Amino acid sequence: MPQYFFMQLQDVTGRKELELELAHQALHDSLTGLPNRALLADRLIQGLAGSRRRGSQLGVIFVDIDEFKVINDSLGHSIGDDS
Protein backbone atom coordinates (compact mmCIF):
# COMPACT_ATOMS: atom_id res chain seq x y z
CA MET A 1 0.00 0.00 0.00
CA PRO A 2 1.61 3.32 -1.06
CA GLN A 3 1.94 6.08 1.53
CA TYR A 4 2.22 9.71 0.64
CA PHE A 5 3.67 12.62 2.51
CA PHE A 6 3.11 16.24 1.52
CA MET A 7 4.67 19.24 3.20
CA GLN A 8 4.47 22.94 2.41
CA LEU A 9 6.77 25.50 3.98
CA GLN A 10 6.34 29.22 3.86
CA ASP A 11 8.60 31.92 5.29
CA VAL A 12 6.37 34.25 7.34
CA THR A 13 9.19 36.42 8.69
CA GLY A 14 8.10 39.46 6.66
CA ARG A 15 4.49 39.06 7.74
CA LYS A 16 5.45 38.81 11.42
CA GLU A 17 7.68 41.90 11.15
CA LEU A 18 4.82 43.82 9.53
CA GLU A 19 2.42 42.71 12.27
CA LEU A 20 4.84 43.96 14.93
CA GLU A 21 5.26 47.28 13.12
CA LEU A 22 1.50 47.75 12.78
CA ALA A 23 1.00 46.95 16.46
CA HIS A 24 3.67 49.52 17.34
CA GLN A 25 2.03 52.14 15.10
CA ALA A 26 -1.35 51.48 16.70
CA LEU A 27 0.03 52.12 20.19
CA HIS A 28 2.59 54.90 19.61
CA ASP A 29 2.60 58.46 18.28
CA SER A 30 3.96 58.58 14.74
CA LEU A 31 5.88 61.82 15.32
CA THR A 32 7.49 61.19 18.70
CA GLY A 33 7.31 57.41 19.00
CA LEU A 34 5.89 57.89 22.50
CA PRO A 35 3.02 55.75 23.78
CA ASN A 36 -0.45 57.03 22.85
CA ARG A 37 -3.77 57.06 24.74
CA ALA A 38 -4.64 53.52 23.68
CA LEU A 39 -1.44 52.17 25.23
CA LEU A 40 -1.95 54.35 28.32
CA ALA A 41 -5.46 52.96 28.77
CA ASP A 42 -4.18 49.40 28.36
CA ARG A 43 -1.40 49.92 30.92
CA LEU A 44 -3.80 51.55 33.37
CA ILE A 45 -6.15 48.59 33.12
CA GLN A 46 -3.24 46.19 33.68
CA GLY A 47 -1.93 48.28 36.57
CA LEU A 48 -5.32 48.47 38.25
CA ALA A 49 -5.86 44.74 37.87
CA GLY A 50 -2.40 44.05 39.31
CA SER A 51 -2.93 46.38 42.26
CA ARG A 52 -6.27 44.72 43.01
CA ARG A 53 -4.66 41.27 42.97
CA ARG A 54 -1.87 42.42 45.29
CA GLY A 55 -4.19 44.49 47.48
CA SER A 56 -2.03 47.56 46.85
CA GLN A 57 -2.59 51.02 45.45
CA LEU A 58 -1.73 52.51 42.07
CA GLY A 59 -0.59 56.09 41.55
CA VAL A 60 -0.91 58.02 38.28
CA ILE A 61 0.55 61.41 37.37
CA PHE A 62 -1.06 63.24 34.46
CA VAL A 63 0.79 66.15 32.85
CA ASP A 64 -1.14 68.48 30.58
CA ILE A 65 0.21 71.33 28.45
CA ASP A 66 -2.07 74.34 28.86
CA GLU A 67 -3.92 75.39 25.72
CA PHE A 68 -2.13 72.85 23.51
CA LYS A 69 -5.48 71.62 22.18
CA VAL A 70 -6.24 75.21 21.12
CA ILE A 71 -3.07 75.23 18.99
CA ASN A 72 -4.01 71.96 17.27
CA ASP A 73 -7.64 72.98 16.79
CA SER A 74 -6.96 76.47 15.48
CA LEU A 75 -3.68 76.10 13.58
CA GLY A 76 -3.71 72.41 12.72
CA HIS A 77 -1.88 69.36 13.97
CA SER A 78 1.16 70.00 11.79
CA ILE A 79 1.78 73.32 13.61
CA GLY A 80 1.16 71.64 16.97
CA ASP A 81 3.64 68.91 16.04
CA ASP A 82 6.26 71.57 15.29
CA SER A 83 5.66 73.35 18.63
The first five atom37 places (N, CA, C, CB, O) and aatype in JSON, in Angstrom:
{
  "aatype": [12, 14, 5, 18, 13, 13, 12, 5, 10, 5, 3, 19, 16, 7, 1, 11, 6, 10, 6, 10, 6, 10, 0, 8, 5, 0, 10, 8, 3, 15, 10, 16, 7, 10, 14, 2, 1, 0, 10, 10, 0, 3, 1, 10, 9, 5, 7, 10, 0, 7, 15, 1, 1, 1, 7, 15, 5, 10, 7, 19, 9, 13, 19, 3, 9, 3, 6, 13, 11, 19, 9, 2, 3, 15, 10, 7, 8, 15, 9, 7, 3, 3, 15],
  "atom_mask": [
    [1, 1, 1, 1, 1],
    [1, 1, 1, 1, 1],
    [1, 1, 1, 1, 1],
    [1, 1, 1, 1, 1],
    [1, 1, 1, 1, 1],
    [1, 1, 1, 1, 1],
    [1, 1, 1, 1, 1],
    [1, 1, 1, 1, 1],
    [1, 1, 1, 1, 1],
    [1, 1, 1, 1, 1],
    [1, 1, 1, 1, 1],
    [1, 1, 1, 1, 1],
    [1, 1, 1, 1, 1],
    [1, 1, 1, 0, 1],
    [1, 1, 1, 1, 1],
    [1, 1, 1, 1, 1],
    [1, 1, 1, 1, 1],
    [1, 1, 1, 1, 1],
    [1, 1, 1, 1, 1],
    [1, 1, 1, 1, 1],
    [1, 1, 1, 1, 1],
    [1, 1, 1, 1, 1],
    [1, 1, 1, 1, 1],
    [1, 1, 1, 1, 1],
    [1, 1, 1, 1, 1],
    [1, 1, 1, 1, 1],
    [1, 1, 1, 1, 1],
    [1, 1, 1, 1, 1],
    [1, 1, 1, 1, 1],
    [1, 1, 1, 1, 1],
    [1, 1, 1, 1, 1],
    [1, 1, 1, 1, 1],
    [1, 1, 1, 0, 1],
    [1, 1, 1, 1, 1],
    [1, 1, 1, 1, 1],
    [1, 1, 1, 1, 1],
    [1, 1, 1, 1, 1],
    [1, 1, 1, 1, 1],
    [1, 1, 1, 1, 1],
    [1, 1, 1, 1, 1],
    [1, 1, 1, 1, 1],
    [1, 1, 1, 1, 1],
    [1, 1, 1, 1, 1],
    [1, 1, 1, 1, 1],
    [1, 1, 1, 1, 1],
    [1, 1, 1, 1, 1],
    [1, 1, 1, 0, 1],
    [1, 1, 1, 1, 1],
    [1, 1, 1, 1, 1],
    [1, 1, 1, 0, 1],
    [1, 1, 1, 1, 1],
    [1, 1, 1, 1, 1],
    [1, 1, 1, 1, 1],
    [1, 1, 1, 1, 1],
    [1, 1, 1, 0, 1],
    [1, 1, 1, 1, 1],
    [1, 1, 1, 1, 1],
    [1, 1, 1, 1, 1],
    [1, 1, 1, 0, 1],
    [1, 1, 1, 1, 1],
    [1, 1, 1, 1, 1],
    [1, 1, 1, 1, 1],
    [1, 1, 1, 1, 1],
    [1, 1, 1, 1, 1],
    [1, 1, 1, 1, 1],
    [1, 1, 1, 1, 1],
    [1, 1, 1, 1, 1],
    [1, 1, 1, 1, 1],
    [1, 1, 1, 1, 1],
    [1, 1, 1, 1, 1],
    [1, 1, 1, 1, 1],
    [1, 1, 1, 1, 1],
    [1, 1, 1, 1, 1],
    [1, 1, 1, 1, 1],
    [1, 1, 1, 1, 1],
    [1, 1, 1, 0, 1],
    [1, 1, 1, 1, 1],
    [1, 1, 1, 1, 1],
    [1, 1, 1, 1, 1],
    [1, 1, 1, 0, 1],
    [1, 1, 1, 1, 1],
    [1, 1, 1, 1, 1],
    [1, 1, 1, 1, 1]
  ],
  "atom_positions": [
    [[0.84, -1.17, 0.0], [0.0, 0.0, 0.0], [0.89, 1.25, 0.0], [-0.96, -0.01, 1.22], [1.7, 1.42, 0.91]],
    [[0.76, 2.12, -1.0], [1.61, 3.32, -1.06], [1.19, 4.35, -0.01], [1.55, 3.95, -2.46], [0.01, 4.54, 0.27]],
    [[2.18, 5.0, 0.57], [1.94, 6.08, 1.53], [2.52, 7.36, 0.96], [2.58, 5.76, 2.93], [3.58, 7.37, 0.34]],
    [[1.81, 8.42, 1.18], [2.22, 9.71, 0.64], [2.43, 10.7, 1.77], [1.17, 10.24, -0.35], [1.76, 10.66, 2.8]],
    [[3.36, 11.57, 1.54], [3.67, 12.62, 2.51], [3.8, 13.93, 1.74], [4.98, 12.31, 3.32], [4.54, 14.01, 0.76]],
    [[3.07, 14.94, 2.18], [3.11, 16.24, 1.52], [3.4, 17.3, 2.58], [1.77, 16.55, 0.77], [2.8, 17.31, 3.65]],
    [[4.33, 18.19, 2.26], [4.67, 19.24, 3.2], [4.85, 20.55, 2.42], [5.96, 18.89, 4.0], [5.43, 20.58, 1.34]],
    [[4.32, 21.62, 3.01], [4.47, 22.94, 2.41], [5.07, 23.87, 3.45], [3.09, 23.5, 1.88], [4.57, 23.95, 4.58]],
    [[6.11, 24.55, 3.09], [6.77, 25.5, 3.98], [6.64, 26.9, 3.41], [8.26, 25.13, 4.19], [6.71, 27.11, 2.2]],
    [[6.46, 27.84, 4.3], [6.34, 29.22, 3.86], [7.04, 30.11, 4.88], [4.84, 29.64, 3.66], [6.77, 30.01, 6.08]],
    [[7.91, 30.97, 4.42], [8.6, 31.92, 5.29], [7.64, 33.06, 5.62], [9.9, 32.46, 4.62], [7.21, 33.79, 4.73]],
    [[7.31, 33.21, 6.9], [6.37, 34.25, 7.34], [7.09, 35.36, 8.11], [5.27, 33.64, 8.21], [6.45, 36.14, 8.81]],
    [[8.41, 35.43, 7.98], [9.19, 36.42, 8.69], [8.72, 37.84, 8.35], [10.67, 36.26, 8.37], [8.53, 38.66, 9.24]],
    [[8.55, 38.12, 7.08], [8.1, 39.46, 6.66], [6.73, 39.81, 7.22], [0.0, 0.0, 0.0], [6.5, 40.94, 7.65]],
    [[5.84, 38.84, 7.21], [4.49, 39.06, 7.74], [4.54, 39.36, 9.23], [3.58, 37.83, 7.47], [3.86, 40.28, 9.71]],
    [[5.34, 38.6, 9.97], [5.45, 38.81, 11.42], [6.07, 40.17, 11.73], [6.29, 37.7, 12.05], [5.63, 40.84, 12.66]],
    [[7.08, 40.58, 10.96], [7.68, 41.9, 11.15], [6.67, 43.0, 10.89], [8.9, 42.07, 10.25], [6.62, 43.99, 11.63]],
    [[5.86, 42.85, 9.84], [4.82, 43.82, 9.53], [3.78, 43.88, 10.63], [4.17, 43.48, 8.2], [3.33, 44.97, 10.99]],
    [[3.38, 42.73, 11.17], [2.42, 42.71, 12.27], [2.96, 43.46, 13.49], [2.08, 41.26, 12.65], [2.23, 44.22, 14.12]],
    [[4.24, 43.25, 13.81], [4.84, 43.96, 14.93], [4.88, 45.47, 14.68], [6.26, 43.43, 15.19], [4.61, 46.25, 15.58]],
    [[5.22, 45.86, 13.46], [5.26, 47.28, 13.12], [3.87, 47.91, 13.2], [5.84, 47.47, 11.71], [3.73, 49.03, 13.71]],
    [[2.87, 47.22, 12.71], [1.5, 47.75, 12.78], [1.02, 47.86, 14.22], [0.54, 46.85, 11.98], [0.35, 48.83, 14.58]],
    [[1.37, 46.89, 15.04], [1.0, 46.95, 16.46], [1.68, 48.14, 17.13], [1.38, 45.65, 17.18], [1.07, 48.83, 17.94]],
    [[2.95, 48.38, 16.78], [3.67, 49.52, 17.34], [3.02, 50.83, 16.89], [5.16, 49.5, 16.92], [2.83, 51.74, 17.7]],
    [[2.67, 50.92, 15.62], [2.03, 52.14, 15.1], [0.68, 52.4, 15.76], [1.86, 52.04, 13.58], [0.29, 53.55, 15.97]],
    [[-0.03, 51.33, 16.08], [-1.35, 51.48, 16.7], [-1.25, 51.99, 18.14], [-2.09, 50.16, 16.68], [-2.21, 52.57, 18.65]],
    [[-0.11, 51.79, 18.78], [0.03, 52.12, 20.19], [1.02, 53.25, 20.48], [0.44, 50.91, 20.95], [1.26, 53.58, 21.64]],
    [[1.6, 53.85, 19.43], [2.59, 54.9, 19.61], [2.34, 56.07, 18.67], [4.0, 54.35, 19.4], [1.81, 55.89, 17.57]],
    [[2.72, 57.26, 19.1], [2.6, 58.46, 18.28], [3.58, 58.38, 17.11], [2.85, 59.73, 19.12], [4.75, 58.03, 17.3]],
    [[3.11, 58.7, 15.93], [3.96, 58.58, 14.74], [5.07, 59.62, 14.72], [3.11, 58.71, 13.49], [6.14, 59.36, 14.16]],
    [[4.86, 60.77, 15.32], [5.88, 61.82, 15.32], [6.96, 61.57, 16.37], [5.22, 63.18, 15.57], [8.15, 61.64, 16.07]],
    [[6.54, 61.29, 17.59], [7.49, 61.19, 18.7], [7.89, 59.76, 19.03], [6.91, 61.83, 19.91], [8.94, 59.53, 19.63]],
    [[7.05, 58.79, 18.63], [7.31, 57.41, 19.0], [6.91, 57.1, 20.44], [0.0, 0.0, 0.0], [7.12, 55.99, 20.92]],
    [[6.32, 58.09, 21.12], [5.89, 57.89, 22.5], [4.56, 57.13, 22.54], [5.76, 59.25, 23.22], [3.79, 57.17, 21.58]],
    [[4.3, 56.45, 23.65], [3.02, 55.75, 23.78], [1.84, 56.7, 23.64], [2.96, 55.04, 25.14], [1.9, 57.85, 24.06]],
    [[0.75, 56.2, 23.04], [-0.45, 57.03, 22.85], [-1.5, 56.67, 23.9], [-1.02, 56.84, 21.43], [-1.25, 55.88, 24.81]],
    [[-2.69, 57.27, 23.76], [-3.77, 57.06, 24.74], [-4.21, 55.6, 24.81], [-4.96, 57.93, 24.4], [-4.55, 55.11, 25.88]],
    [[-4.22, 54.93, 23.69], [-4.64, 53.52, 23.68], [-3.7, 52.68, 24.55], [-4.67, 52.97, 22.24], [-4.15, 51.83, 25.31]],
    [[-2.4, 52.91, 24.42], [-1.44, 52.17, 25.23], [-1.55, 52.58, 26.7], [0.0, 52.4, 24.71], [-1.45, 51.74, 27.59]],
    [[-1.75, 53.88, 26.95], [-1.95, 54.35, 28.32], [-3.15, 53.65, 28.95], [-2.15, 55.86, 28.34], [-3.06, 53.16, 30.08]],
    [[-4.26, 53.61, 28.24], [-5.46, 52.96, 28.77], [-5.2, 51.49, 29.06], [-6.63, 53.1, 27.78], [-5.62, 50.98, 30.1]],
    [[-4.5, 50.81, 28.16], [-4.18, 49.4, 28.36], [-3.32, 49.2, 29.6], [-3.47, 48.83, 27.13], [-3.58, 48.31, 30.41]],
    [[-2.3, 50.03, 29.76], [-1.4, 49.92, 30.92], [-2.11, 50.27, 32.22], [-0.17, 50.82, 30.73], [-1.82, 49.68, 33.26]],
    [[-3.03, 51.23, 32.17], [-3.8, 51.55, 33.37], [-4.68, 50.38, 33.79], [-4.67, 52.8, 33.13], [-4.76, 50.04, 34.97]],
    [[-5.32, 49.76, 32.82], [-6.15, 48.59, 33.12], [-5.3, 47.48, 33.73], [-6.86, 48.08, 31.84], [-5.7, 46.86, 34.71]],
    [[-4.13, 47.23, 33.15], [-3.24, 46.19, 33.68], [-2.76, 46.56, 35.07], [-2.04, 45.99, 32.75], [-2.71, 45.71, 35.97]],
    [[-2.4, 47.83, 35.26], [-1.93, 48.28, 36.57], [-3.0, 48.18, 37.64], [0.0, 0.0, 0.0], [-2.72, 47.74, 38.76]],
    [[-4.22, 48.58, 37.29], [-5.32, 48.47, 38.25], [-5.61, 47.02, 38.61], [-6.57, 49.14, 37.7], [-5.84, 46.7, 39.77]],
    [[-5.61, 46.16, 37.62], [-5.86, 44.74, 37.87], [-4.76, 44.16, 38.77], [-5.94, 43.95, 36.54], [-5.04, 43.4, 39.69]],
    [[-3.51, 44.53, 38.49], [-2.4, 44.05, 39.31], [-2.48, 44.56, 40.74], [0.0, 0.0, 0.0], [-2.2, 43.81, 41.68]],
    [[-2.85, 45.83, 40.91], [-2.93, 46.38, 42.26], [-4.08, 45.74, 43.04], [-3.12, 47.91, 42.21], [-3.98, 45.53, 44.25]],
    [[-5.17, 45.42, 42.35], [-6.27, 44.72, 43.01], [-5.84, 43.33, 43.48], [-7.49, 44.62, 42.06], [-6.14, 42.91, 44.6]],
    [[-5.12, 42.62, 42.6], [-4.66, 41.27, 42.97], [-3.73, 41.31, 44.18], [-3.94, 40.6, 41.79], [-3.8, 40.45, 45.06]],
    [[-2.84, 42.31, 44.2], [-1.87, 42.42, 45.29], [-2.44, 43.12, 46.52], [-0.65, 43.17, 44.81], [-1.83, 43.1, 47.59]],
    [[-3.61, 43.73, 46.37], [-4.19, 44.49, 47.48], [-3.42, 45.77, 47.75], [0.0, 0.0, 0.0], [-3.36, 46.24, 48.89]],
    [[-2.82, 46.33, 46.7], [-2.03, 47.56, 46.85], [-2.7, 48.7, 46.1], [-0.59, 47.34, 46.33], [-3.78, 48.54, 45.52]],
    [[-2.06, 49.85, 46.12], [-2.59, 51.02, 45.45], [-1.77, 51.33, 44.2], [-2.6, 52.24, 46.41], [-0.63, 50.89, 44.05]],
    [[-2.39, 52.11, 43.31], [-1.73, 52.51, 42.07], [-1.77, 54.03, 41.99], [-2.41, 51.86, 40.82], [-2.82, 54.64, 42.19]],
    [[-0.64, 54.65, 41.71], [-0.59, 56.09, 41.55], [-0.38, 56.47, 40.09], [0.0, 0.0, 0.0], [0.36, 55.79, 39.37]],
    [[-1.03, 57.55, 39.66], [-0.91, 58.02, 38.28], [-0.66, 59.52, 38.31], [-2.19, 57.69, 37.45], [-1.33, 60.26, 39.03]],
    [[0.29, 59.97, 37.53], [0.55, 61.41, 37.37], [0.2, 61.77, 35.94], [2.05, 61.77, 37.7], [0.67, 61.14, 35.0]],
    [[-0.64, 62.78, 35.78], [-1.06, 63.24, 34.46], [-0.52, 64.65, 34.25], [-2.61, 63.2, 34.32], [-0.79, 65.54, 35.05]],
    [[0.23, 64.85, 33.18], [0.79, 66.15, 32.85], [0.09, 66.67, 31.61], [2.34, 66.07, 32.64], [0.02, 65.98, 30.59]],
    [[-0.41, 67.88, 31.69], [-1.14, 68.48, 30.58], [-0.46, 69.79, 30.2], [-2.63, 68.71, 30.94], [-0.03, 70.54, 31.08]],
    [[-0.36, 70.06, 28.92], [0.21, 71.33, 28.45], [-0.96, 72.28, 28.21], [1.07, 71.14, 27.13], [-1.81, 72.02, 27.37]],
    [[-0.98, 73.38, 28.96], [-2.07, 74.34, 28.86], [-2.25, 74.84, 27.44], [-1.82, 75.52, 29.79], [-1.3, 75.22, 26.76]],
    [[-3.5, 74.82, 27.0], [-3.92, 75.39, 25.72], [-3.33, 74.69, 24.5], [-3.55, 76.83, 25.69], [-3.44, 75.22, 23.39]],
    [[-2.71, 73.53, 24.66], [-2.13, 72.85, 23.51], [-3.22, 72.42, 22.52], [-1.32, 71.63, 23.96], [-3.02, 72.46, 21.31]],
    [[-4.37, 72.01, 23.05], [-5.48, 71.62, 22.18], [-5.92, 72.8, 21.33], [-6.67, 71.09, 23.02], [-6.32, 72.62, 20.18]],
    [[-5.86, 74.01, 21.87], [-6.24, 75.21, 21.12], [-5.32, 75.38, 19.92], [-6.19, 76.47, 22.04], [-5.77, 75.74, 18.83]],
    [[-4.03, 75.12, 20.1], [-3.07, 75.23, 18.99], [-3.44, 74.23, 17.9], [-1.61, 74.97, 19.49], [-3.52, 74.6, 16.72]],
    [[-3.66, 72.98, 18.27], [-4.01, 71.96, 17.27], [-5.33, 72.29, 16.58], [-4.1, 70.58, 17.93], [-5.45, 72.15, 15.36]],
    [[-6.32, 72.71, 17.36], [-7.64, 72.98, 16.79], [-7.65, 74.2, 15.9], [-8.65, 73.16, 17.89], [-8.34, 74.21, 14.87]],
    [[-6.91, 75.24, 16.25], [-6.96, 76.47, 15.48], [-5.94, 76.53, 14.35], [-6.75, 77.63, 16.39], [-6.24, 77.05, 13.28]],
    [[-4.75, 76.0, 14.57], [-3.68, 76.1, 13.58], [-3.39, 74.8, 12.84], [-2.43, 76.58, 14.24], [-2.69, 74.79, 11.83]],
    [[-3.93, 73.7, 13.36], [-3.71, 72.41, 12.72], [-2.68, 71.58, 13.45], [0.0, 0.0, 0.0], [-1.81, 72.1, 14.14]],
    [[-2.78, 70.28, 13.28], [-1.88, 69.36, 13.97], [-0.44, 69.51, 13.51], [-2.34, 67.93, 13.75], [0.48, 69.29, 14.3]],
    [[-0.22, 69.87, 12.26], [1.16, 70.0, 11.79], [1.89, 71.12, 12.52], [1.2, 70.27, 10.28], [3.07, 70.99, 12.82]],
    [[1.17, 72.23, 12.83], [1.78, 73.32, 13.61], [2.0, 72.86, 15.04], [0.89, 74.61, 13.57], [3.05, 73.12, 15.63]],
    [[1.02, 72.17, 15.61], [1.16, 71.64, 16.97], [2.31, 70.66, 17.07], [0.0, 0.0, 0.0], [3.01, 70.63, 18.09]],
    [[2.52, 69.85, 16.03], [3.64, 68.91, 16.04], [4.97, 69.64, 16.01], [3.54, 67.97, 14.85], [5.95, 69.15, 16.58]],
    [[5.03, 70.8, 15.37], [6.26, 71.57, 15.29], [6.54, 72.33, 16.58], [6.2, 72.54, 14.14], [7.68, 72.71, 16.83]],
    [[5.51, 72.55, 17.4], [5.66, 73.35, 18.63], [6.48, 72.64, 19.66], [4.32, 73.7, 19.21], [6.7, 73.17, 20.75]]
  ]
}
